[in-house]
Amino acid sequence: MRLVFVKVVKYASGQTTKCIISSSHIPFSGFEVLVSQVKQCLLDPSNTGAGADAFALLGALAASDNGIVQRSISKLTGQGTEQSAEHFLNRIHLLKSLFKVSTRILQPKLAFSNGNLPAMMFPVDGERPKLVPITLRGHELSNGSVEWTPRLQNIVGHESEVSSMIITKGVGGETLRFPLHIFFRTHFLTDGSRTNASVYGLTHGQANYQWKGPVVALKFTGTRQSAYTNISMSDLPPLVYFMTYLNSRP
């Protein structure tokens, strides 16, 4: 991910009078980002006034996690407040062509957070599924969204040993408004896991595959499948249907 410091300062009589954008971090997807930021400032009537003889663009590439500035782009001045925004933008494009703006890819520290949520567990030795609390670990992606990963080591096994499938259809083939996410041991058919008594009872022993080992299900907040919400026993029918009639090997 590339980051850039953008700072637009208005000058009056050689002195800084107003900081329009103050050291704000924005995604750096090209120099056009700076252009759009400057344009917004120039078109804001509150940022013009008597004695304002120039605008200066100070862009600095952030080259470390703590935002230490490694290089700044040359100051750009205009001919006065009568200078149009379009003319100013043309000057910026000229600056882009005159200066080879180099960036280096940052490896920023990922922001992690934890959350708790109920999951439906189908115990190996139990007759009925039950709701159990699990921990979700989220880390922020470069686009600002958060990717959540359930921590199932104490229930199903290590992450490297766990597989999952997403259930998007209900018993009658209708599309689920809240898809379900089912987790199980990757090699449960061959790793020596015991038959899951809960799944066996719910499917009346008629499942296409003999489910073994612990099975856990979570519920998505919507069809985008980007986050989880509370699952309940009312979500059991599509889960049982899925585990009974699954055709492809899990």
NUBAMI-364230 format. One record per residue (C-alpha): x negated, z negated, y; residue number from 1. Coordinates in steps of 0.02 Angstrom, whole numbers. Layout:
<nodes>
+--------+--------+--------+-----+
!     px !     pz !     py !  nr !
+--------+--------+--------+-----+
!      X !      Z !      Y ! NUM !
...
+--------+--------+--------+-----+
</nodes>
This chain:
<nodes>
+--------+--------+--------+-----+
!     px !     pz !     py !  nr !
+--------+--------+--------+-----+
!      0 !      0 !      0 !   1 !
!    -64 !     43 !    174 !   2 !
!    -30 !    -67 !    323 !   3 !
!    -56 !    -35 !    506 !   4 !
!    -57 !   -145 !    660 !   5 !
!     40 !    -64 !    801 !   6 !
!     30 !   -132 !    976 !   7 !
!    104 !    -47 !   1128 !   8 !
!     59 !   -122 !   1296 !   9 !
!    125 !    -78 !   1469 !  10 !
!     -2 !    -80 !   1608 !  11 !
!     32 !   -112 !   1793 !  12 !
!   -108 !   -106 !   1920 !  13 !
!   -234 !   -118 !   1781 !  14 !
!   -164 !   -277 !   1707 !  15 !
!    -61 !   -303 !   1552 !  16 !
!    114 !   -356 !   1601 !  17 !
!    216 !   -339 !   1444 !  18 !
!    184 !   -327 !   1259 !  19 !
!    317 !   -213 !   1187 !  20 !
!    266 !   -221 !   1004 !  21 !
!    159 !   -368 !    961 !  22 !
!     47 !   -354 !    809 !  23 !
!    186 !   -302 !    692 !  24 !
!    150 !   -250 !    514 !  25 !
!    237 !    -90 !    462 !  26 !
!    215 !     25 !    312 !  27 !
!     86 !    159 !    351 !  28 !
!    148 !    325 !    285 !  29 !
!     60 !    431 !    415 !  30 !
!     24 !    436 !    599 !  31 !
!    205 !    486 !    631 !  32 !
!    250 !    304 !    608 !  33 !
!    154 !    263 !    766 !  34 !
!    239 !    406 !    856 !  35 !
!    413 !    342 !    815 !  36 !
!    367 !    166 !    870 !  37 !
!    300 !    228 !   1036 !  38 !
!    449 !    341 !   1064 !  39 !
!    569 !    195 !   1045 !  40 !
!    473 !     98 !   1175 !  41 !
!    462 !    241 !   1298 !  42 !
!    647 !    278 !   1288 !  43 !
!    693 !     97 !   1321 !  44 !
!    740 !     84 !   1507 !  45 !
!    688 !    -98 !   1511 !  46 !
!    508 !    -47 !   1479 !  47 !
!    489 !     54 !   1640 !  48 !
!    471 !     -9 !   1816 !  49 !
!    383 !      4 !   1984 !  50 !
!    195 !     -5 !   1974 !  51 !
!    188 !     44 !   1792 !  52 !
!     58 !    181 !   1800 !  53 !
!     20 !    207 !   1617 !  54 !
!     61 !    162 !   1439 !  55 !
!    -76 !    129 !   1313 !  56 !
!    -62 !    146 !   1126 !  57 !
!   -173 !     29 !   1029 !  58 !
!   -164 !     61 !    842 !  59 !
!   -275 !    -32 !    724 !  60 !
!   -289 !    -14 !    538 !  61 !
!   -273 !   -177 !    445 !  62 !
!   -412 !   -177 !    318 !  63 !
!   -391 !   -344 !    233 !  64 !
!   -257 !   -463 !    176 !  65 !
!   -278 !   -575 !    327 !  66 !
!   -258 !   -428 !    446 !  67 !
!   -435 !   -418 !    513 !  68 !
!   -445 !   -264 !    622 !  69 !
!   -583 !   -146 !    565 !  70 !
!   -556 !     -2 !    684 !  71 !
!   -448 !     35 !    835 !  72 !
!   -386 !    200 !    899 !  73 !
!   -443 !    252 !   1072 !  74 !
!   -333 !    200 !   1218 !  75 !
!   -218 !    336 !   1280 !  76 !
!   -162 !    341 !   1461 !  77 !
!    -37 !    450 !   1550 !  78 !
!    -11 !    516 !   1726 !  79 !
!    123 !    396 !   1783 !  80 !
!    299 !    339 !   1746 !  81 !
!    367 !    513 !   1783 !  82 !
!    279 !    573 !   1627 !  83 !
!    410 !    615 !   1498 !  84 !
!    419 !    539 !   1327 !  85 !
!    398 !    710 !   1248 !  86 !
!    239 !    742 !   1346 !  87 !
!    173 !    574 !   1294 !  88 !
!    212 !    611 !   1113 !  89 !
!    119 !    775 !   1129 !  90 !
!    -31 !    676 !   1188 !  91 !
!    -17 !    567 !   1034 !  92 !
!    -17 !    720 !    922 !  93 !
!   -171 !    779 !   1015 !  94 !
!   -253 !    612 !    982 !  95 !
!   -211 !    634 !    799 !  96 !
!   -303 !    800 !    795 !  97 !
!   -453 !    737 !    893 !  98 !
!   -482 !    578 !    794 !  99 !
!   -497 !    575 !    607 ! 100 !
!   -396 !    420 !    568 ! 101 !
!   -461 !    345 !    408 ! 102 !
!   -374 !    214 !    305 ! 103 !
!   -423 !    120 !    151 ! 104 !
!   -299 !     68 !     20 ! 105 !
!   -263 !   -116 !     24 ! 106 !
!   -234 !   -223 !   -129 ! 107 !
!   -126 !   -356 !    -49 ! 108 !
!    -83 !   -516 !   -138 ! 109 !
!     85 !   -500 !   -220 ! 110 !
!    218 !   -619 !   -158 ! 111 !
!    293 !   -708 !   -308 ! 112 !
!    448 !   -815 !   -315 ! 113 !
!    548 !   -898 !   -452 ! 114 !
!    733 !   -915 !   -484 ! 115 !
!    844 !   -990 !   -619 ! 116 !
!    992 !   -910 !   -705 ! 117 !
!   1098 !   -936 !   -861 ! 118 !
!   1067 !   -818 !  -1006 ! 119 !
!   1165 !   -796 !  -1167 ! 120 !
!   1062 !   -842 !  -1319 ! 121 !
!   1105 !   -794 !  -1497 ! 122 !
!   1013 !   -929 !  -1597 ! 123 !
!    937 !   -891 !  -1766 ! 124 !
!   1014 !  -1044 !  -1849 ! 125 !
!   1173 !  -1061 !  -1746 ! 126 !
!   1346 !   -994 !  -1776 ! 127 !
!   1393 !   -961 !  -1597 ! 128 !
!   1297 !   -898 !  -1445 ! 129 !
!   1268 !  -1019 !  -1303 ! 130 !
!   1218 !  -1014 !  -1121 ! 131 !
!   1043 !  -1075 !  -1083 ! 132 !
!    947 !  -1085 !   -919 ! 133 !
!    799 !   -967 !   -899 ! 134 !
!    673 !   -936 !   -762 ! 135 !
!    659 !   -770 !   -673 ! 136 !
!    497 !   -723 !   -589 ! 137 !
!    508 !   -600 !   -446 ! 138 !
!    373 !   -506 !   -356 ! 139 !
!    395 !   -404 !   -199 ! 140 !
!    364 !   -217 !   -212 ! 141 !
!    288 !   -108 !    -76 ! 142 !
!    461 !    -47 !    -23 ! 143 !
!    520 !   -225 !      9 ! 144 !
!    628 !   -242 !   -145 ! 145 !
!    601 !   -377 !   -276 ! 146 !
!    576 !   -344 !   -460 ! 147 !
!    637 !   -486 !   -572 ! 148 !
!    564 !   -524 !   -744 ! 149 !
!    643 !   -655 !   -859 ! 150 !
!    523 !   -781 !   -933 ! 151 !
!    571 !   -784 !  -1117 ! 152 !
!    411 !   -845 !  -1199 ! 153 !
!    489 !  -1008 !  -1258 ! 154 !
!    642 !   -920 !  -1331 ! 155 !
!    598 !   -746 !  -1393 ! 156 !
!    409 !   -737 !  -1387 ! 157 !
!    265 !   -676 !  -1281 ! 158 !
!    301 !   -531 !  -1162 ! 159 !
!    195 !   -415 !  -1268 ! 160 !
!    307 !   -451 !  -1418 ! 161 !
!    474 !   -430 !  -1330 ! 162 !
!    576 !   -271 !  -1309 ! 163 !
!    741 !   -243 !  -1222 ! 164 !
!    887 !   -121 !  -1208 ! 165 !
!   1017 !    -98 !  -1072 ! 166 !
!   1202 !    -93 !  -1116 ! 167 !
!   1301 !     15 !   -996 ! 168 !
!   1458 !     48 !  -1100 ! 169 !
!   1596 !    -71 !  -1153 ! 170 !
!   1698 !    -82 !  -1313 ! 171 !
!   1810 !     65 !  -1266 ! 172 !
!   1668 !    171 !  -1199 ! 173 !
!   1705 !    127 !  -1018 ! 174 !
!   1560 !    107 !   -898 ! 175 !
!   1518 !    -75 !   -866 ! 176 !
!   1520 !   -126 !   -683 ! 177 !
!   1389 !   -255 !   -728 ! 178 !
!   1272 !   -186 !   -862 ! 179 !
!   1198 !   -306 !   -987 ! 180 !
!   1015 !   -324 !  -1034 ! 181 !
!    975 !   -379 !  -1210 ! 182 !
!    803 !   -445 !  -1265 ! 183 !
!    734 !   -462 !  -1442 ! 184 !
!    571 !   -463 !  -1537 ! 185 !
!    495 !   -290 !  -1542 ! 186 !
!    459 !   -290 !  -1729 ! 187 !
!    597 !   -406 !  -1788 ! 188 !
!    635 !   -293 !  -1937 ! 189 !
!    459 !   -310 !  -2006 ! 190 !
!    376 !   -464 !  -1929 ! 191 !
!    451 !   -591 !  -2048 ! 192 !
!    584 !   -655 !  -1927 ! 193 !
!    734 !   -737 !  -2007 ! 194 !
!    907 !   -659 !  -1999 ! 195 !
!    999 !   -708 !  -1841 ! 196 !
!   1146 !   -808 !  -1908 ! 197 !
!   1242 !   -798 !  -1744 ! 198 !
!   1235 !   -607 !  -1734 ! 199 !
!   1269 !   -592 !  -1921 ! 200 !
!   1427 !   -695 !  -1905 ! 201 !
!   1491 !   -606 !  -1749 ! 202 !
!   1465 !   -434 !  -1826 ! 203 !
!   1533 !   -493 !  -1995 ! 204 !
!   1377 !   -429 !  -2076 ! 205 !
!   1426 !   -249 !  -2035 ! 206 !
!   1292 !   -211 !  -1905 ! 207 !
!   1193 !    -52 !  -1931 ! 208 !
!   1035 !   -157 !  -1919 ! 209 !
!   1005 !   -332 !  -1981 ! 210 !
!    962 !   -421 !  -1820 ! 211 !
!    825 !   -550 !  -1845 ! 212 !
!    743 !   -677 !  -1734 ! 213 !
!    815 !   -744 !  -1571 ! 214 !
!    915 !   -628 !  -1459 ! 215 !
!    946 !   -657 !  -1273 ! 216 !
!   1060 !   -565 !  -1152 ! 217 !
!   1067 !   -560 !   -962 ! 218 !
!   1189 !   -480 !   -841 ! 219 !
!   1145 !   -364 !   -698 ! 220 !
!   1223 !   -381 !   -526 ! 221 !
!   1276 !   -198 !   -528 ! 222 !
!   1241 !    -24 !   -591 ! 223 !
!   1079 !    -13 !   -493 ! 224 !
!   1008 !   -139 !   -619 ! 225 !
!    895 !   -216 !   -487 ! 226 !
!    940 !   -400 !   -505 ! 227 !
!   1030 !   -521 !   -619 ! 228 !
!   1185 !   -627 !   -600 ! 229 !
!   1272 !   -762 !   -703 ! 230 !
!   1324 !   -708 !   -877 ! 231 !
!   1474 !   -789 !   -963 ! 232 !
!   1562 !   -789 !  -1130 ! 233 !
!   1680 !   -656 !  -1064 ! 234 !
!   1532 !   -536 !  -1078 ! 235 !
!   1520 !   -564 !  -1266 ! 236 !
!   1631 !   -418 !  -1329 ! 237 !
!   1520 !   -275 !  -1266 ! 238 !
!   1367 !   -366 !  -1333 ! 239 !
!   1442 !   -385 !  -1506 ! 240 !
!   1502 !   -204 !  -1505 ! 241 !
!   1328 !   -145 !  -1456 ! 242 !
!   1240 !   -246 !  -1591 ! 243 !
!   1365 !   -188 !  -1722 ! 244 !
!   1364 !     -1 !  -1691 ! 245 !
!   1191 !     31 !  -1619 ! 246 !
!   1134 !    194 !  -1698 ! 247 !
!    955 !    210 !  -1638 ! 248 !
!    828 !     88 !  -1701 ! 249 !
!    795 !    -51 !  -1574 ! 250 !
+--------+--------+--------+-----+
</nodes>
